[in-house]
């Protein structure tokens, strides 16, 4: 029986939020990888694909310097990574939602984060979704 910890990639430029999420997720028995911006997250995903180190869920902010969360999600889908994505953002996300509305593997949680809501949403997303870096096949 496989008891591998689910691997969550957290992408955000806010150091305090990253630390809090890492603590919450680690304490909840998830394996956590941190990326402070979108380009690093893409590199981690591409490397994990090559090594077979599956990422089961991505948690990202929408508003970040460099590659925004919306651009990151576009690149993830362009590279055919079929990974559920949980967006954690402030209440200004309406302007970016158009690029995400059709993606059925995306959920939203507003800041400030409620730990119980976060963990419930993660559990739901990981239960419903197939694990990992699966490529979509026609």
N, C-alpha and C positions, 0 to 999 in steps of 0.2 A: 504494500500500500504506500502510495506517495504522499509524504507529509511535507512537501516543499512549501516554505513560506511564500505567500503571494508577494510579488515584487511590484512596488509602486514607485514611479518616477514623479517627483514633485518639482515643478518649474515655477519659480517666482523670484523677483528681484528684491523682495522685502526680507531682510535677514531675520527679523523677529518672527515673522510668519513662518519662514522656513524652519527655524528652530522649534517653534511650537508644533508644527505639523510633524516634523521628524520625531519629536518626543511622543506625541499622541499615537502615531502609527507604529513606532517601535514598541511602545508599551502594549499595543493591541496585537502584537505578534506578526507584524508585516515587515518585510524587508524593504528598506527605503534607500533610494538613490536621489540625490539632490542635484539640480541644475539651476544656476542663478540667472540663466537667460536661455532663449530659444535655440540658438545655434549649438550650444552645449548639449541641450536635450536631444537634438537631431543626431549629433555625434554619438551620444550614448545609445540611442535606438539603433543606429546603423551598426555599431559595434556589437550590440547585444544580438542582432540578427546573425552576424557572422559567428559569434561564439556560442549561440544557442542559449544564452542567458536571458530567458523570457521576461519581458516587462508585461505585467498583467493589467495595469491601470496607469493612466497619466492624470495627475492633478496639476492644473495650470491656472495662472492668472491670465487675464486678457490684456491688461495694459502693462507693458514692460518695455524698457529701452531695447533698441536693436530689432530683433524679430518679435513682433507682438504675438499674443496668444492666438489671435485669429490667423495670422500668417503661419505660426507654428502648426496649427491644426491643418491648415491647407497643405503644408509640406508633408505632414504625417500621412494624410490621405493620398497625396500625389505619389508618395513612395509606397502606397498600398499597405501600410501598416493598419491592420484591423484591430485596434486597441480601443477599449472604452476610455472616454475622457471626461473627467469631472472638472468643471470650470469653477474656480472660486474667485469672485470679483466683487467690486463695490457696486453701488447702485447706478453707475454710469455706463453699464454694459449695453444698453439699448442700441447705441450706434453701431456696435460690432455684431449684433445678433444675426443680421441678415446672412452672413457667411456661414452660419452654423445651424440654421433652422432646419435644414433638410437631413442633418446627420442624426440618425436614431441612436447612436452610441455616445451621445453627449448629454450630460446633465449639468445643472447649475446649482451652486450654493452661494448665497450672498454673504459678504463680510458684514459685521463680525461673525466669525465662525462659531456655531454651536457644536461642541464636540460630539454629542449624542447624534445630532442630525448628520454630521459628517460621517461618523462610523456606520450609521444605518445606511446611508446612501452608498458608501463604499461596498458594504456587504451585499447590498442589493445588486449593484453593478457587477460585482465579481461572481455572484451566483448566476445571474442571467446570462452573462457573456461567456463565450468560449475563451479559454486562457490564451493570452500571449500574442506574440508577433506572428499572427497568421496572415498569410497573403490572401487577398480576395482572388478567386479564380472565376473566370467567365462561365 
